[in-house]
Amino acid sequence: MVSKRVLAAGAFALSSWASVQGALVQKQGLTVPSYAVGNASTVRTMFTNSWNAYREYAWGHDDLQPISKTYNDGRNGWGASIADALGTMVIMGLEADFLQAVNYTAYIDFSTSQTPDTVSVFETTIRYVAGFLSAYELSGFVHPILVEKAKEVADKLMYAWVGNNSLPYGYVDFSTNSPTITTTNIAEAGTLTLEYTKLTQYTGNQTYATNAVKAAAYIASLPDPLPGLAPQGIDPTSGQFTDAYITWGGGSDSYFEYLIKYPRLTNTNNPIFVETWQAAVDSSIKYLVRESTVGNWTYVADRDDNGNIVHVGSHLECFHAGNWMLGGKLLNNQTYVDIGLKLADACWNTYASTATGIGPEVFAYFSSDGNYTGQGTPTADQLAFYQEHGFFITASDYILRPEVLESNFYAWRITGDTKYLDNAAAAIQSLNEYLYVNASGGYAGTNDVNNVNSSLIDDTESFWFAEVLKYLYLTFDDPNHISLDKFVFNTECHPFLAPPAGAYATPTFKTNTQGFKAVGGPLPEISPNSFLPKSINSILGLSG
């Protein structure tokens, strides 16, 4: 095992940490060409069609089932789609819908799950806690009930930390306030820092940030199979990894994502987060980056427990392109940006190559070092597809995931290359052509992205509202609105206000001594050196 603090590309410099605080990310002076602006209105209509269907058939529940016109409760029945949609409504200017959603939120009972399920700490944090706090900021700090409800559910989630454990367990029984004592993974345990730092800022309770940060820092402190690249499984009881599997895909993904986002959001003077992220990317470039033997597409391979390179990729993993670009800009490392752009192109190729123009859940490829995919021998059809496209599909479904569109958004905002606008426009057309149920049903997933006549999946995941439609809308929106130089996005695409680029003073917050009210109420008391502007218009990049 090798310490991640031994960097694959040389010693870490403190100046790299400082640049995270001050570097600009977006291409300066960027504007959306007139021919493309109308796509934002199209996406807004997609949102309202979906939202009207949710409100009619699934209001107060987690997901709409658009085909059968009913609902399901996979996130404990508190209305996950409402939490996930709040910020998107503000950004799109849907005030009436937003106020209705805030009013619903005020009456959610988080004292117990509304379903028999235990509560996922990770999934609940990134949706409910983040959705409420992001909407609180975006809407001008005038709905403190959103902070109160975030605190209410977070207080229950804190029971995931037991005794002296640095790591939380993954699930909590809200009826007994007891965690499920079992192993978890680094994504579940290490993707909480943005949300709970924000909650600490607005409540004055340090427990939230302390628990989240100590979990991520603990994972970052453990010795790894490759520098910076923590394996996937981890046991909160023993504090040890349970396997050696390395991936930027599900189960690991957002742990790596937050390593660079947390220091940008907080101006922390602890360099372990930037240092570990940089080591992870350097190690990935050295040991995991592969090019396909057809098309020379760039991918990041997995590494299994035995040290074998596994030539697989996934829709979930495709967030890495945007994350590498973001970190590259923050660290002034053009190599990271350039490889991130290649990864984004390869991920977009999984869209451009299918019959529907939508990318699959999981895919595989071959490279010069071998053809091992861990999934058996490819079929003749898969081999033929590979010879044409440089990858082949191993799981053909699409459940309204955002990650390819997320990285495409970062590529546009960072480079200004209009091909990324063309990509997003093509995705909008495909989503409308193949996933639209009807005017009263909204949108559904598909079982086979390479079959234009495929059956649909009767579920509108909450992240359709939080991520897919928000990333698409922001791609065509004024780049100064929700700028990457003013906001850091959580893994569910909930934007959080960040210190202004170029500012190095650590912000401090004071508790809102006025208390929380159902709706409305005073702004939180902010110290003079805080980064929060006095005007919400200046935050959002609007005039006036």
RODOLO-308347 format. One line per 3 residues: number of its first residue (from 1); their letters; for each residue y, x, z of C-alpha. Coordinates in Angstrom, 3 decimals. Each point is the difference from the previous one (the first is absolute). Layout:
BEGIN
NUM> A> Y,X,Z | ...
This chain:
BEGIN
1> MVS> 0.000,0.000,0.000 | 3.475,1.255,-0.878 | 3.237,-0.830,1.773
4> KRV> 2.360,-1.971,-2.181 | 2.813,2.165,1.310 | -1.246,2.768,-2.307
7> LAA> 1.617,-1.233,-3.160 | -1.736,0.261,-3.328 | 3.158,1.179,-1.727
10> GAF> 1.530,2.239,2.625 | 1.766,-0.282,3.327 | 2.002,-3.097,0.774
13> ALS> 3.719,0.569,0.309 | 2.271,-1.893,2.364 | 2.406,-0.484,-2.882
16> SWA> -2.579,-2.311,-1.599 | 0.172,-2.266,3.030 | 3.792,0.014,-0.162
19> SVQ> -0.026,-0.973,-3.673 | -2.022,-3.117,0.830 | 2.988,-1.167,1.984
22> GAL> 2.583,0.768,-2.604 | -1.435,-0.023,-3.513 | 0.801,-2.647,-2.593
25> VQK> -2.923,-1.743,-1.673 | 1.370,-2.303,-2.689 | 1.389,1.209,-3.287
28> QGL> 3.739,-0.194,0.440 | 1.973,-2.458,-2.135 | -3.154,-1.893,-0.968
31> TVP> 0.463,-3.400,-1.639 | -2.422,-2.473,-1.523 | 0.583,-0.442,-3.760
34> SYA> 1.281,-3.435,-0.981 | -3.133,-0.793,-2.019 | -2.150,0.309,3.142
37> VGN> 2.134,-1.722,2.640 | -1.408,-3.453,-0.744 | -3.395,1.030,1.315
40> AST> 1.356,-0.291,3.543 | 0.624,-3.716,-0.540 | -3.508,-0.390,-1.376
43> VRT> -1.460,1.563,3.140 | 2.194,-2.176,2.191 | -1.410,-3.060,-1.759
46> MFT> -3.533,1.321,0.542 | 0.794,0.239,3.697 | 1.452,-3.489,0.278
49> NSW> -2.947,-1.518,-1.911 | -2.430,1.722,2.335 | 2.036,-0.834,3.077
52> NAY> 0.328,-3.670,-0.873 | -3.781,-0.190,-0.350 | -0.472,1.777,3.330
55> REY> 2.467,-2.316,1.716 | -1.712,-3.095,-1.389 | -3.636,0.919,0.576
58> AWG> -0.146,2.800,2.578 | 3.129,-0.118,2.138 | -0.471,1.765,3.328
61> HDD> -3.311,1.516,-1.069 | -0.698,3.529,-1.166 | -0.906,-0.292,-3.696
64> LQP> 0.325,-2.628,-2.688 | -3.136,-0.816,-1.985 | 1.773,-0.901,-3.241
67> ISK> -2.914,-1.424,-1.966 | -1.439,-2.337,2.627 | 3.532,-0.637,1.362
70> TYN> -0.849,0.739,3.588 | 0.217,3.005,2.321 | -1.903,2.615,1.950
73> DGR> 0.769,1.841,3.216 | -1.149,3.588,-0.326 | 2.826,1.414,2.154
76> NGW> -0.471,-2.087,3.154 | 1.764,-3.112,-1.257 | 3.579,0.802,0.964
79> GAS> 1.379,-0.241,-3.536 | -0.385,3.492,-1.438 | 1.549,-1.014,-3.320
82> IAD> 3.141,-1.155,1.801 | 0.348,3.296,1.853 | -0.639,1.929,-3.204
85> ALG> 2.434,-2.061,-2.077 | 3.050,0.063,2.290 | 1.566,3.205,-1.282
88> TMV> -0.723,-0.825,-3.627 | 1.904,-3.266,0.432 | 3.048,1.835,1.331
91> IMG> -0.092,2.536,-2.813 | -0.339,-2.747,-2.624 | 2.751,-2.102,1.589
94> LEA> -2.254,-2.944,0.883 | 1.984,-1.012,3.068 | -1.340,-3.512,0.549
97> DFL> -3.608,1.162,-0.216 | 0.775,2.879,2.337 | 1.595,-2.179,2.670
100> QAV> -2.932,-2.407,-0.124 | -2.370,2.940,0.460 | 2.027,1.385,2.919
103> NYT> -0.077,-3.408,1.648 | -3.797,-0.098,-0.342 | -0.264,3.525,1.385
106> AYI> 1.883,-0.975,3.150 | -2.859,-2.301,1.015 | -3.041,2.202,-0.745
109> DFS> -2.302,0.248,3.016 | -1.171,3.584,0.173 | -1.648,-0.444,3.400
112> TSQ> -3.356,-0.456,-1.706 | -1.537,0.216,-3.451 | -0.051,-3.316,-1.851
115> TPD> -3.446,0.939,-1.319 | -3.122,1.307,1.782 | 0.685,3.468,-1.372
118> TVS> 1.163,3.004,1.958 | 3.378,1.354,-1.106 | 0.368,3.089,-2.187
121> VFE> 2.625,2.311,1.478 | 0.751,1.569,-3.381 | 0.085,-3.130,-2.162
124> TTI> 2.044,-1.945,2.553 | 2.478,2.815,0.487 | 0.706,0.610,-3.685
127> RYV> 0.397,-3.731,-0.739 | 1.380,-1.824,3.022 | 1.804,2.710,1.983
130> AGF> 1.363,1.707,-3.119 | 0.768,-3.228,-1.845 | 2.047,-1.358,2.885
133> LSA> 1.924,3.210,0.720 | 0.760,0.741,-3.645 | 1.279,-3.545,-0.519
136> YEL> 2.130,0.341,3.134 | 1.732,3.027,-1.490 | 0.239,-1.306,-3.552
139> SGF> 1.533,-3.306,1.080 | 2.788,1.638,1.985 | -1.381,0.092,3.555
142> VHP> 0.889,-3.657,0.605 | -3.507,-1.314,0.696 | -1.101,1.812,3.180
145> ILV> -2.889,-2.441,0.340 | -1.688,2.226,-2.565 | 0.132,2.943,2.407
148> EKA> -1.195,-2.230,2.831 | -3.050,-1.131,-1.985 | -0.758,3.564,-1.109
151> KEV> 0.094,1.009,3.665 | -2.200,-2.931,0.980 | -2.845,0.941,-2.323
154> ADK> 0.462,3.738,0.583 | -0.361,-0.442,3.761 | -3.480,-1.382,-0.611
157> LMY> -0.865,2.776,-2.461 | 0.870,2.645,2.585 | -3.283,-0.829,1.754
160> AWV> -1.677,2.029,-2.778 | 0.995,3.158,1.893 | -2.326,0.488,2.960
163> GNN> 0.486,2.425,2.877 | 0.903,3.474,-1.174 | -1.171,-0.575,-3.577
166> SLP> 2.473,1.281,-2.561 | -1.569,-2.231,-2.654 | -0.056,-3.804,-0.052
169> YGY> -3.153,-1.959,-0.617 | 0.180,-1.970,-3.226 | -0.374,-3.560,1.313
172> VDF> 1.150,-1.977,3.040 | -1.274,-3.293,1.402 | 3.231,-1.862,0.744
175> STN> -1.797,-2.456,2.299 | -1.072,2.755,2.400 | 2.501,2.751,-0.901
178> SPT> -2.928,2.352,-0.545 | -0.706,2.281,-2.959 | -3.213,0.209,-1.963
181> ITT> -1.481,3.339,1.068 | -1.147,1.538,-3.246 | 1.014,2.629,-2.523
184> TNI> 2.977,-0.409,-2.304 | 1.584,1.981,-2.832 | 3.090,2.136,-0.406
187> AEA> 1.874,-2.655,-1.992 | -0.445,-2.605,2.724 | 0.856,2.388,2.830
190> GTL> 2.681,2.070,-1.724 | 2.084,-2.562,-1.905 | 2.148,-1.457,2.783
193> TLE> 2.883,2.419,0.446 | 2.618,-1.688,-2.194 | -0.487,-3.450,1.462
196> YTK> -0.108,0.917,3.673 | 2.876,2.451,-0.236 | 2.082,-2.850,-1.364
199> LTQ> -1.171,-2.349,2.734 | 0.937,2.573,2.630 | 3.452,0.329,-1.545
202> YTG> 0.665,-3.718,0.290 | -1.600,-0.657,3.395 | 0.654,3.195,1.917
205> NQT> -3.690,0.119,0.982 | -1.297,3.496,-0.723 | -3.665,-0.996,0.367
208> YAT> -0.320,-1.220,-3.576 | 1.247,3.198,-1.629 | -1.772,2.227,2.521
211> NAV> -3.399,-1.549,-0.671 | 0.368,0.043,-3.779 | 1.398,3.507,-0.266
214> KAA> -2.539,1.536,2.364 | -2.812,-1.510,-2.095 | 1.270,1.436,-3.284
217> AYI> 0.868,3.348,1.572 | -3.426,0.193,1.613 | -1.763,-0.509,-3.335
220> ASL> 2.281,2.608,-1.546 | -0.866,2.485,2.747 | -3.770,-0.063,-0.529
223> PDP> -1.737,2.670,-2.129 | -0.865,-1.272,-3.474 | -2.613,0.738,-2.681
226> LPG> 2.904,1.015,-2.265 | 3.528,0.829,1.209 | 1.974,-3.179,0.610
229> LAP> -2.760,-2.278,-1.271 | -1.400,-1.918,2.941 | -3.369,-1.643,-0.645
232> QGI> -0.180,-3.761,0.017 | -1.910,-1.131,3.092 | 1.152,0.596,3.580
235> DPT> -1.124,-1.124,3.458 | 2.752,-0.949,2.484 | -2.413,0.474,2.910
238> SGQ> -0.926,3.605,-0.733 | 3.109,0.830,-1.991 | -2.145,1.638,-2.669
241> FTD> -0.553,-0.582,-3.685 | -3.221,-1.821,-0.817 | -0.503,1.349,-3.522
244> AYI> 1.378,2.550,-2.449 | 0.850,-2.358,-2.892 | 3.401,0.739,-1.549
247> TWG> 1.853,-2.514,-2.154 | 3.508,-1.193,-0.785 | -1.557,-3.445,-0.430
250> GGS> -0.614,-2.871,2.397 | -0.714,0.890,3.603 | 2.112,3.158,-0.219
253> DSY> 2.851,-0.826,-2.394 | 2.903,-1.162,2.148 | -0.543,2.660,2.680
256> FEY> 0.979,2.588,-2.619 | 2.741,-2.304,-1.301 | 1.760,-0.196,3.380
259> LIK> -0.123,3.735,0.684 | 2.991,0.468,-2.313 | 1.641,-3.386,0.538
262> YPR> 0.204,0.182,3.792 | 2.225,3.112,0.136 | 2.228,-1.440,-2.734
265> LTN> 0.432,-3.197,2.029 | 0.584,1.593,3.388 | 1.443,3.504,-0.382
268> TNN> -2.674,1.157,2.417 | 0.242,3.664,0.969 | -3.793,0.251,0.196
271> PIF> -1.076,1.789,-3.198 | -3.710,-0.857,0.296 | 0.350,-3.062,-2.209
274> VET> 1.713,1.660,-2.968 | -2.116,3.098,0.488 | -3.232,-1.977,-0.078
277> WQA> 1.038,-2.066,-3.018 | 0.945,3.127,-1.932 | -3.289,1.635,0.937
280> AVD> -1.884,-3.098,-1.138 | 1.690,-0.016,-3.395 | -0.372,3.752,-0.437
283> SSI> -3.709,-0.230,0.854 | -0.426,-2.947,-2.333 | 1.566,1.947,-2.856
286> KYL> -2.198,3.003,0.728 | -3.314,-1.743,0.696 | 0.053,-3.634,-1.203
289> VRE> 2.232,-0.458,-3.061 | -2.089,-0.388,-3.147 | 0.643,-0.735,-3.668
292> STV> -2.285,-2.279,-1.946 | -1.957,1.506,-2.879 | 1.354,-2.812,-2.192
295> GNW> 3.768,-0.435,-0.141 | 0.755,2.677,2.615 | 1.034,-2.651,2.507
298> TYV> 0.825,1.375,3.450 | -1.861,-1.414,3.012 | -0.541,0.894,3.660
301> ADR> -3.716,0.115,0.724 | -1.750,-0.842,3.266 | -2.082,2.540,1.939
304> DDN> -3.125,-1.283,1.726 | -1.607,0.965,3.302 | -1.948,2.769,-1.693
307> GNI> 3.016,1.512,-1.737 | -0.828,-1.473,-3.425 | 2.876,-1.007,-2.271
310> VHV> -0.242,-3.721,-0.782 | 1.694,-0.981,-3.264 | 1.283,-3.423,1.001
313> GSH> 3.336,-1.745,0.271 | 1.241,-3.392,1.079 | 2.909,-2.365,-0.281
316> LEC> 0.676,0.547,3.717 | 0.156,3.755,-0.506 | 2.616,-0.271,-2.730
319> FHA> 2.758,-0.154,2.611 | -0.355,3.799,0.212 | 2.027,0.558,-3.151
322> GNW> 3.126,-1.581,1.456 | -0.575,1.668,3.351 | -0.249,3.468,-1.575
325> MLG> 3.155,-0.661,-2.016 | 1.866,-1.159,3.107 | -1.117,3.018,2.013
328> GKL> 0.766,2.311,-2.882 | 3.570,-1.219,-0.157 | 0.413,0.186,3.770
331> LNN> -1.369,3.561,0.094 | 1.660,1.103,-3.249 | -3.441,0.807,-1.395
334> QTY> -0.106,-0.797,-3.705 | -3.724,0.799,-0.193 | -0.766,-2.960,2.255
337> VDI> 2.231,-2.239,-2.123 | -1.546,1.160,-3.272 | -3.579,-0.498,1.177
340> GLK> 0.984,-3.353,1.476 | 1.275,-1.060,-3.407 | -3.302,1.044,-1.579
343> LAD> -1.891,-2.018,2.594 | 2.232,-3.001,-0.728 | -0.735,0.282,-3.707
346> ACW> -3.746,0.143,0.659 | 0.188,-3.036,2.257 | 2.025,-1.882,-2.587
349> NTY> -2.635,0.920,-2.600 | -2.477,-2.101,2.021 | 2.279,-2.969,-0.752
352> AST> 0.756,0.834,-3.616 | -3.691,0.473,-0.837 | -1.386,-3.394,1.045
355> ATG> -0.160,-3.238,-1.969 | 2.387,-1.726,2.424 | 2.387,2.911,0.501
358> IGP> -0.799,-0.023,3.734 | -1.741,2.820,1.852 | -3.373,-0.208,1.780
361> EVF> -0.788,0.357,3.693 | -2.125,3.182,-0.391 | -0.608,2.427,-2.860
364> AYF> -1.654,3.360,-0.686 | 0.351,2.893,-2.429 | -1.474,3.361,-0.982
367> SSD> 1.642,3.404,0.254 | -0.805,3.572,-0.905 | -1.716,0.601,3.340
370> GNY> -2.508,-2.804,-0.425 | -0.693,-3.712,-0.258 | -0.961,-0.902,3.571
373> TGQ> 1.446,-3.387,0.965 | -2.334,-0.960,2.831 | -0.757,-3.253,-1.806
376> GTP> -3.091,0.691,-2.083 | -0.343,0.485,-3.742 | 2.697,-1.687,-2.106
379> TAD> -1.117,-2.684,-2.437 | 0.335,0.394,-3.748 | 3.007,-2.351,0.060
382> QLA> 1.667,2.042,2.726 | -0.566,3.214,-1.938 | 1.462,-1.531,-3.141
385> FYQ> 3.026,-1.215,1.947 | 0.454,3.465,1.476 | -0.061,1.654,-3.419
388> EHG> 2.908,-2.195,-1.028 | 2.096,-0.125,3.179 | -0.803,2.968,2.267
391> FFI> -1.379,-2.145,2.847 | -2.544,-2.788,0.413 | 0.052,-3.057,2.209
394> TAS> -2.366,-0.199,2.968 | 1.531,-3.051,1.733 | 1.717,-2.290,-2.478
397> DYI> 1.845,-2.418,2.279 | 3.740,-0.125,0.692 | 1.159,-1.734,3.183
400> LRP> 3.770,0.161,-0.612 | 0.346,3.570,1.229 | 3.371,1.817,-0.328
403> EVL> -0.676,3.742,0.034 | 0.229,0.807,-3.725 | 3.215,-2.011,-0.235
406> ESN> 1.260,1.713,3.171 | -0.354,3.477,-1.471 | 1.474,-1.214,-3.283
409> FYA> 3.050,-1.196,1.975 | 0.420,3.400,1.648 | -0.353,1.720,-3.373
412> WRI> 2.791,-2.160,-1.447 | 2.385,0.461,2.929 | -0.592,3.770,0.115
415> TGD> 0.035,0.878,-3.716 | 1.858,-2.803,-1.753 | -2.538,0.132,-2.830
418> TKY> -0.028,-3.459,-1.565 | -3.706,0.198,-0.791 | -0.539,-1.108,3.578
421> LDN> 2.093,-3.094,-0.661 | -2.197,-0.671,-3.023 | -3.090,0.372,2.197
424> AAA> 1.300,-2.485,2.533 | 0.982,-2.475,-2.707 | -3.502,0.235,-1.463
427> AIQ> -1.484,-0.662,3.445 | 2.173,-3.085,0.429 | -1.229,-1.322,-3.340
430> SLN> -3.641,0.648,0.914 | 0.298,-1.615,3.428 | 1.538,-3.089,-1.557
433> EYL> -2.506,-0.172,-2.826 | -3.228,0.532,1.925 | 0.611,-0.809,3.684
436> YVN> 2.330,-2.994,-0.106 | -1.854,-3.090,1.198 | 2.607,-2.676,-0.696
439> ASG> 3.439,-1.104,1.144 | -1.376,-1.494,3.210 | -2.499,2.754,0.753
442> GYA> 1.661,3.352,-0.521 | -2.102,3.107,-0.653 | -3.565,1.116,0.712
445> GTN> -1.995,3.205,-0.289 | -2.606,0.605,-2.678 | -3.640,1.033,0.177
448> DVN> 0.126,2.140,-3.138 | 3.129,1.689,-1.277 | -1.757,0.913,-3.233
451> NVN> -0.836,-3.590,-0.924 | 2.810,-2.306,-1.082 | -2.226,-2.999,0.772
454> SSL> -1.036,1.157,3.454 | -0.250,-2.409,2.905 | 2.810,0.215,2.535
457> IDD> -0.150,0.759,3.716 | 1.206,-2.954,2.057 | 2.344,1.936,2.275
460> TES> 3.638,1.070,-0.010 | 0.089,2.948,2.348 | 3.095,0.211,2.202
463> FWF> 0.874,3.364,-1.521 | 0.654,-1.791,-3.294 | 3.234,-1.197,1.649
466> AEV> 0.709,3.192,1.934 | -0.886,2.673,-2.537 | -0.849,-0.947,-3.579
469> LKY> 2.979,-2.266,-0.555 | 2.399,2.132,2.037 | -0.858,3.233,-1.806
472> LYL> 0.272,-1.721,-3.372 | 3.287,-1.664,0.915 | 1.528,3.229,1.320
475> TFD> -1.085,1.859,-3.129 | 2.430,-2.162,-1.999 | 2.595,-0.553,2.718
478> DPN> 3.159,2.075,0.478 | -1.339,3.370,1.226 | 2.779,0.110,2.610
481> HIS> -1.482,-3.123,1.557 | -2.725,1.079,2.425 | 0.470,3.621,-1.035
484> LDK> -2.687,2.571,0.771 | 2.817,2.035,1.544 | 0.725,-2.761,2.535
487> FVF> -3.413,-1.467,0.749 | -3.535,1.125,0.793 | -2.746,-2.441,-0.982
490> NTE> -2.912,-0.653,2.294 | -3.466,-0.173,-1.532 | 0.407,-3.773,-0.534
493> CHP> 3.301,0.556,-1.892 | 2.215,-1.117,2.880 | 3.211,2.078,-0.265
496> FLA> 1.414,1.593,3.163 | 3.507,1.393,0.285 | 0.012,3.792,0.092
499> PPA> 2.688,2.534,0.937 | 2.295,0.652,-2.949 | -1.080,2.841,-2.238
502> GAY> 1.927,3.085,0.951 | 0.389,-1.018,3.645 | -1.682,2.077,2.670
505> ATP> 1.100,-1.627,3.258 | -2.836,-1.763,1.785 | 0.879,-3.704,0.311
508> TFK> -0.113,-1.679,3.396 | -0.335,-3.689,0.731 | 0.816,-2.139,2.997
511> TNT> -1.709,-3.177,1.012 | 1.701,-3.213,-1.048 | 1.228,-1.035,3.431
514> QGF> 0.770,-3.512,-1.224 | -3.722,-0.759,-0.205 | -1.841,-1.795,-2.797
517> KAV> 0.738,-3.522,-1.112 | -1.958,-2.314,-2.299 | 2.228,0.684,-2.981
520> GGP> 3.350,1.631,-0.384 | 1.491,2.047,2.799 | 2.036,3.194,0.199
523> LPE> -0.705,3.248,-1.739 | -1.884,2.565,2.066 | 2.249,2.400,1.854
526> ISP> 0.039,3.192,-2.043 | 1.123,3.400,1.198 | 2.866,1.671,-1.893
529> NSF> -2.199,2.599,-1.695 | -2.555,-2.532,-1.216 | -0.798,-0.049,-3.691
532> LPK> 0.287,-3.795,-0.247 | 3.069,-1.026,-1.996 | 2.199,-2.746,1.386
535> SIN> -0.324,-2.094,-3.133 | -3.344,-1.276,-1.267 | 1.513,0.042,-3.482
538> SIL> 0.377,3.760,0.179 | -3.607,0.297,1.168 | -1.342,-1.990,-2.901
541> GLS> 2.235,1.715,-2.535 | 2.134,-3.062,-0.667 | 3.757,-0.090,-0.435
544> G> 2.311,-1.452,2.635
